[in-house]
Amino acid sequence: MAQTNPDRRPGLSTLRRANIELVLDALRLKGPSSQAGLARETGLSPATITSIVRTLVSSGRVETRALNKRETVVTLAPQTGRYVSVSVRPKTMHGVLVDFTAERYWEASVLTPEHDGEGPGAYVRLVGELLALAGLERSDLSGAAVGMQCPISRASGEVASWAGTRLPGWKSIPVAAHLEELLGVPVIVDNDANLGGLAEWSWGAGQGDGVLFYVLSSSHVGGAIVLDGEVLRGADGLAGEIGHMVVDSSGPMCECGSRGCLAVYASERAIIGALRSEGSFASLPDVIGAAREGDLRARGVLFDVGRQMGRALADVGKLLAPNTIVLGGELGRAGSLLLAGLRASIEVTSLRAVSPSIQFRPAQLVAGEVELGGIAALLRSEGADVSELPAWLRM
């Protein structure tokens, strides 16, 4: 009988890839480690670790150095690429170009008027501006990321049909494939909240948590579920959409067709609207600034928003049992002004009684968390080190 080549057994290559990812994940989360330490962390045999490290060294993904005569330290290879990450909103796009070789980043924004019909064109122009600032060519880029202020259909890669009016210039366009053709580099596209959540898991308030729930509240309200560093998107890409969780069935009508969604209380427009009769506030940062200076009206509204958010997040806590719930976006800057109302809600008080370990924290990366999440996603896609945010990249 012919002998079966053990190297060609069904599933072996898949197992090998899975073991390589185990080793890379251990290095991302724990930092430099000896091979013995990697074996303990991953549960793989010393012989398997030796083989995997040899493969990763030859591909340039890790480096080794002698610790002593018997042990070597394994580290992820330093990043050397150049990446663009852009946050796409209804009226503006903001982007960063990150150069890990030069250890610098550049920022730029472009206006995209409401009902703008050339979303991808504006994106390419913004990338061009960033490249010009850095003195680089498009061929110098290693990859690009896009954080869209709306859900992305997993089946088509397009903006979800019901949210198309929010970003009309992107309607019916398979975003990643279209931009890859225009730019000539790999492109990662995701909902902005998912990227914000990945940034906070990688480098922020929920770093390394087994289960993280992230809320992005600015001009809209979104959410993200991050499980052991992987974003849970659900079958249709709508997992984590807390903005459309009903907190008061008799409340105002929401754009989704329901009444009393969290978005009608916790978005920038809703918060400014609640204070319209009390004075002129042009933006959510204006409201937060006034509250910090002692404006009782602004403080009261933020407290009430916190209570409404507490209702929704208590349900999230019971369903997911996360280690940490992180409050991000512009509203995350309110910090204790928001958390006071959240923690005072009856629903959160009840949650605390059965799940006292859940932590509620303001985001640490509010300035650029979506853009940083795009960078984290690009680095992770290449197996690069995301265990620590470089000091020069703190926005």
ZIQUI-V559566 format. One record per residue. N is the residue number from 1. SS is DSSP state (H for helix, E for strand, C for the rest). OMEGA is omega in radians with two decimals (999 if undefined). Layout:
# ZIQUI-V559566
[[N,SS,OMEGA] [N,SS,OMEGA]]
This chain:
# ZIQUI-V559566
[[1,C,-3.14] [2,C,3.10] [3,C,3.09] [4,C,3.09] [5,C,-3.08] [6,H,-3.14] [7,H,-3.12] [8,H,3.11] [9,C,-3.14] [10,C,3.05] [11,C,-3.09] [12,H,3.14] [13,H,3.10] [14,H,3.10] [15,H,3.12] [16,H,3.12] [17,H,3.13] [18,H,3.12] [19,H,3.08] [20,H,3.12] [21,H,3.07] [22,H,-3.13] [23,H,3.14] [24,H,3.12] [25,H,3.11] [26,H,3.12] [27,H,3.12] [28,H,-3.03] [29,H,-3.01] [30,H,-3.12] [31,C,-3.10] [32,C,-3.08] [33,E,2.99] [34,E,3.10] [35,H,3.08] [36,H,3.11] [37,H,3.10] [38,H,3.12] [39,H,3.12] [40,H,-3.07] [41,H,-3.05] [42,H,-3.06] [43,C,3.11] [44,C,-3.12] [45,C,3.09] [46,H,3.14] [47,H,3.11] [48,H,3.12] [49,H,3.14] [50,H,3.14] [51,H,-3.13] [52,H,3.14] [53,H,3.11] [54,H,3.13] [55,H,-3.09] [56,H,3.08] [57,H,-3.11] [58,H,3.12] [59,C,3.09] [60,C,-3.09] [61,C,3.07] [62,E,3.06] [63,E,3.11] [64,E,3.02] [65,E,-3.09] [66,E,3.05] [67,C,3.03] [68,C,-3.09] [69,C,-3.05] [70,C,-3.03] [71,C,3.01] [72,E,3.08] [73,E,3.14] [74,E,3.10] [75,E,3.02] [76,E,3.12] [77,C,3.14] [78,C,3.11] [79,C,3.11] [80,C,-3.03] [81,C,3.07] [82,E,-3.00] [83,E,3.03] [84,E,3.07] [85,E,-3.02] [86,E,3.00] [87,E,-3.08] [88,E,-3.12] [89,C,-3.09] [90,C,-3.06] [91,C,-3.12] [92,E,2.91] [93,E,3.07] [94,E,-3.09] [95,E,3.03] [96,E,2.97] [97,E,-3.06] [98,E,-3.14] [99,E,-3.09] [100,C,3.10] [101,C,-3.14] [102,C,-3.08] [103,C,3.11] [104,E,2.98] [105,E,3.13] [106,E,-3.14] [107,E,3.04] [108,E,3.12] [109,E,3.00] [110,E,3.07] [111,E,3.05] [112,C,-3.06] [113,C,3.10] [114,C,-3.09] [115,C,3.06] [116,C,-3.07] [117,C,-3.08] [118,C,3.14] [119,H,3.14] [120,H,3.11] [121,H,3.10] [122,H,3.10] [123,H,-3.13] [124,H,3.09] [125,H,3.13] [126,H,3.08] [127,H,3.10] [128,H,3.10] [129,H,3.14] [130,H,3.11] [131,H,3.12] [132,H,3.12] [133,H,-3.09] [134,H,-3.09] [135,C,-3.09] [136,C,3.06] [137,C,3.12] [138,H,3.14] [139,H,3.12] [140,H,-3.08] [141,C,3.06] [142,C,-3.13] [143,E,-3.13] [144,E,3.12] [145,E,3.13] [146,E,3.02] [147,E,-3.05] [148,E,3.13] [149,C,3.08] [150,C,3.14] [151,C,3.08] [152,E,3.11] [153,C,-3.14] [154,C,-3.09] [155,C,-3.03] [156,C,-3.04] [157,C,-3.12] [158,C,2.99] [159,E,-3.14] [160,C,-2.99] [161,H,-3.09] [162,H,3.14] [163,H,-3.06] [164,C,-3.13] [165,C,3.14] [166,C,3.13] [167,C,-3.01] [168,H,-3.12] [169,H,-3.12] [170,H,-3.04] [171,C,3.07] [172,C,3.11] [173,C,3.00] [174,C,-2.84] [175,H,-3.06] [176,H,-3.11] [177,H,-3.11] [178,H,-3.12] [179,H,3.07] [180,H,3.11] [181,H,-3.12] [182,H,-3.03] [183,H,-3.12] [184,C,3.10] [185,C,3.07] [186,C,-3.12] [187,E,3.04] [188,E,-3.14] [189,E,3.10] [190,E,2.98] [191,E,-3.07] [192,H,3.13] [193,H,3.11] [194,H,3.12] [195,H,3.07] [196,H,3.11] [197,H,3.11] [198,H,3.10] [199,H,-3.13] [200,H,3.07] [201,H,-3.08] [202,H,-2.94] [203,H,-2.98] [204,C,-2.99] [205,C,3.14] [206,C,-3.00] [207,C,3.03] [208,C,-3.12] [209,C,3.07] [210,C,3.10] [211,E,3.14] [212,E,2.95] [213,E,-3.06] [214,E,3.09] [215,E,3.03] [216,E,-3.13] [217,E,3.08] [218,C,3.07] [219,C,3.03] [220,C,-3.14] [221,E,3.11] [222,E,-3.13] [223,E,3.14] [224,E,3.06] [225,E,-3.14] [226,E,-3.11] [227,E,-3.14] [228,C,3.07] [229,C,3.12] [230,E,3.12] [231,E,3.07] [232,E,-3.07] [233,C,-3.10] [234,C,-3.06] [235,C,-3.07] [236,C,3.14] [237,C,-3.05] [238,C,3.13] [239,C,3.09] [240,C,-3.08] [241,C,-3.07] [242,H,-3.13] [243,H,-3.12] [244,H,2.96] [245,C,-3.09] [246,E,3.09] [247,C,3.10] [248,C,-3.04] [249,C,3.09] [250,C,-3.08] [251,C,-3.12] [252,C,3.11] [253,E,3.12] [254,C,3.13] [255,C,-3.12] [256,C,3.13] [257,C,3.10] [258,C,3.07] [259,E,3.01] [260,C,3.05] [261,E,3.12] [262,C,-3.10] [263,H,-3.10] [264,H,3.08] [265,H,-2.94] [266,H,3.07] [267,C,-3.14] [268,H,-3.11] [269,H,-3.13] [270,H,-3.11] [271,H,3.10] [272,H,3.13] [273,H,3.14] [274,H,-3.12] [275,C,-3.02] [276,H,-3.10] [277,H,-3.07] [278,H,-3.11] [279,C,-3.05] [280,C,3.03] [281,C,-3.06] [282,C,-3.05] [283,C,3.08] [284,H,3.06] [285,H,3.08] [286,H,-3.13] [287,H,-3.13] [288,H,3.10] [289,H,3.12] [290,H,3.14] [291,H,3.13] [292,H,3.13] [293,C,3.03] [294,C,3.11] [295,C,-3.05] [296,H,3.13] [297,H,3.12] [298,H,3.10] [299,H,-3.12] [300,H,3.14] [301,H,3.14] [302,H,3.08] [303,H,3.13] [304,H,3.08] [305,H,3.10] [306,H,3.13] [307,H,3.10] [308,H,3.11] [309,H,3.10] [310,H,3.11] [311,H,-3.12] [312,H,-3.06] [313,H,3.05] [314,H,3.09] [315,H,3.08] [316,H,-3.13] [317,H,3.14] [318,H,-3.09] [319,H,-3.01] [320,H,-3.06] [321,C,-3.10] [322,C,2.98] [323,C,-3.03] [324,E,2.96] [325,E,-3.05] [326,E,-3.14] [327,E,-3.07] [328,E,-3.01] [329,C,3.14] [330,H,-3.12] [331,H,3.11] [332,H,3.12] [333,H,-3.13] [334,H,3.06] [335,C,-3.07] [336,H,3.12] [337,H,3.11] [338,H,-3.07] [339,H,3.13] [340,H,3.12] [341,H,-3.14] [342,H,-3.10] [343,H,3.12] [344,H,-3.11] [345,C,-3.12] [346,H,-3.08] [347,H,3.12] [348,H,3.07] [349,H,3.10] [350,H,3.12] [351,H,-3.13] [352,H,-3.11] [353,H,-3.10] [354,H,-3.13] [355,C,-3.05] [356,C,-3.07] [357,C,-3.12] [358,C,-3.14] [359,E,3.02] [360,E,-3.07] [361,E,2.98] [362,E,3.12] [363,C,3.10] [364,C,-3.01] [365,C,-3.05] [366,C,3.10] [367,C,3.06] [368,C,-3.08] [369,H,3.11] [370,H,3.13] [371,H,3.10] [372,H,3.07] [373,H,3.06] [374,H,3.10] [375,H,3.12] [376,H,3.14] [377,H,3.13] [378,H,3.14] [379,H,-3.14] [380,H,-3.14] [381,H,3.13] [382,C,3.14] [383,C,-3.09] [384,C,-3.08] [385,C,3.03] [386,C,-3.08] [387,C,-3.10] [388,C,3.08] [389,C,-3.13] [390,C,-3.10] [391,H,-3.10] [392,H,-3.11] [393,H,3.12] [394,C,-3.02] [395,C,999]]
